[in-house]
Amino acid sequence: MAVRLKDFYADWCGPCKTQDPILEDLEEEWTDVEFEKINVDEEQDVANEYQVRSLPTLVVENDDGIVERFVGVTQADDIEDALTQASA
C-alpha cells in the first residue's frame, strides 16, 4: 500500500521552518513513504482540497484515504506512529 506524507507549508511560516528538519530526518528513514512538500501560496487548490487552514499541516494518507492529519509543529514520534498505521 502506498503511503504519502503531504507537508503543507509557506515560505513565510516560521513554524514550518521548525518542522523541516524533523521531516528531513524521517524522509531518510522512511524510504518507502512518498514525502511531498506543498507550498500553499502556489498550490491553493490543493490546500483547499485538503481543507488546510493553519500551517504547518501534515497529512498522512494511504490508498484508503487520510489516516492522520497534524496541525502545527509535530514531533517525529507522532508522525512515525501515523506512518506505521498507514503502512499496516
URMO-V298692 format. One record per residue. N is the residue number from 1. RES is the residue in one small letter. PSI is psi in whole degrees, 0 to 359 (* if undefined). OMEGA is omega in whole degrees, 0 to 359 (999 if undefined). D_CENTER is the distance of its C-alpha to the mean C-alpha in Angstrom with 2 decimals. Layout:
n->[N & N]
res->[RES & RES]
psi->[PSI & PSI]
omega->[OMEGA & OMEGA]
d_center->[D_CENTER & D_CENTER]
This chain:
n->[1 & 2 & 3 & 4 & 5 & 6 & 7 & 8 & 9 & 10 & 11 & 12 & 13 & 14 & 15 & 16 & 17 & 18 & 19 & 20 & 21 & 22 & 23 & 24 & 25 & 26 & 27 & 28 & 29 & 30 & 31 & 32 & 33 & 34 & 35 & 36 & 37 & 38 & 39 & 40 & 41 & 42 & 43 & 44 & 45 & 46 & 47 & 48 & 49 & 50 & 51 & 52 & 53 & 54 & 55 & 56 & 57 & 58 & 59 & 60 & 61 & 62 & 63 & 64 & 65 & 66 & 67 & 68 & 69 & 70 & 71 & 72 & 73 & 74 & 75 & 76 & 77 & 78 & 79 & 80 & 81 & 82 & 83 & 84 & 85 & 86 & 87 & 88]
res->[m & a & v & r & l & k & d & f & y & a & d & w & c & g & p & c & k & t & q & d & p & i & l & e & d & l & e & e & e & w & t & d & v & e & f & e & k & i & n & v & d & e & e & q & d & v & a & n & e & y & q & v & r & s & l & p & t & l & v & v & e & n & d & d & g & i & v & e & r & f & v & g & v & t & q & a & d & d & i & e & d & a & l & t & q & a & s & a]
psi->[132 & 133 & 133 & 145 & 117 & 125 & 105 & 124 & 174 & 152 & 331 & 0 & 111 & 309 & 333 & 324 & 332 & 325 & 327 & 307 & 329 & 314 & 323 & 320 & 316 & 322 & 327 & 323 & 319 & 73 & 342 & 1 & 138 & 115 & 130 & 124 & 130 & 113 & 112 & 335 & 329 & 336 & 61 & 328 & 320 & 318 & 319 & 319 & 323 & 7 & 47 & 122 & 338 & 156 & 149 & 151 & 131 & 134 & 122 & 124 & 159 & 194 & 339 & 348 & 201 & 127 & 319 & 148 & 141 & 136 & 130 & 174 & 127 & 135 & 157 & 320 & 316 & 319 & 317 & 323 & 316 & 319 & 320 & 316 & 317 & 332 & 343 & *]
omega->[181 & 178 & 180 & 172 & 179 & 181 & 178 & 186 & 170 & 182 & 183 & 186 & 180 & 180 & 178 & 179 & 175 & 182 & 187 & 182 & 177 & 180 & 180 & 177 & 180 & 182 & 178 & 182 & 187 & 185 & 180 & 179 & 178 & 178 & 182 & 177 & 182 & 178 & 186 & 178 & 182 & 184 & 183 & 181 & 178 & 178 & 178 & 180 & 180 & 178 & 179 & 181 & 181 & 180 & 350 & 171 & 176 & 177 & 176 & 181 & 173 & 185 & 180 & 180 & 184 & 179 & 184 & 171 & 181 & 177 & 184 & 181 & 185 & 182 & 185 & 183 & 181 & 180 & 180 & 177 & 180 & 179 & 178 & 180 & 181 & 182 & 186 & 999]
d_center->[17.33 & 14.49 & 11.04 & 7.98 & 4.28 & 3.65 & 3.40 & 6.48 & 9.16 & 12.93 & 15.50 & 17.43 & 14.81 & 16.05 & 13.43 & 10.81 & 13.32 & 13.35 & 9.66 & 10.20 & 12.69 & 10.87 & 8.14 & 11.27 & 13.15 & 10.89 & 10.89 & 14.65 & 15.04 & 13.03 & 14.80 & 14.69 & 10.94 & 9.94 & 7.28 & 7.26 & 7.51 & 8.89 & 11.67 & 12.60 & 16.17 & 16.60 & 14.79 & 15.78 & 16.53 & 13.05 & 11.91 & 15.02 & 14.48 & 11.34 & 13.42 & 11.30 & 13.94 & 12.64 & 10.57 & 8.26 & 6.27 & 2.95 & 4.41 & 5.95 & 9.04 & 12.28 & 15.55 & 16.48 & 13.68 & 10.94 & 11.24 & 9.34 & 7.61 & 7.61 & 9.37 & 10.60 & 10.42 & 9.47 & 11.63 & 11.29 & 13.53 & 11.59 & 8.45 & 11.24 & 13.02 & 10.43 & 10.25 & 14.03 & 14.45 & 12.69 & 14.88 & 17.99]
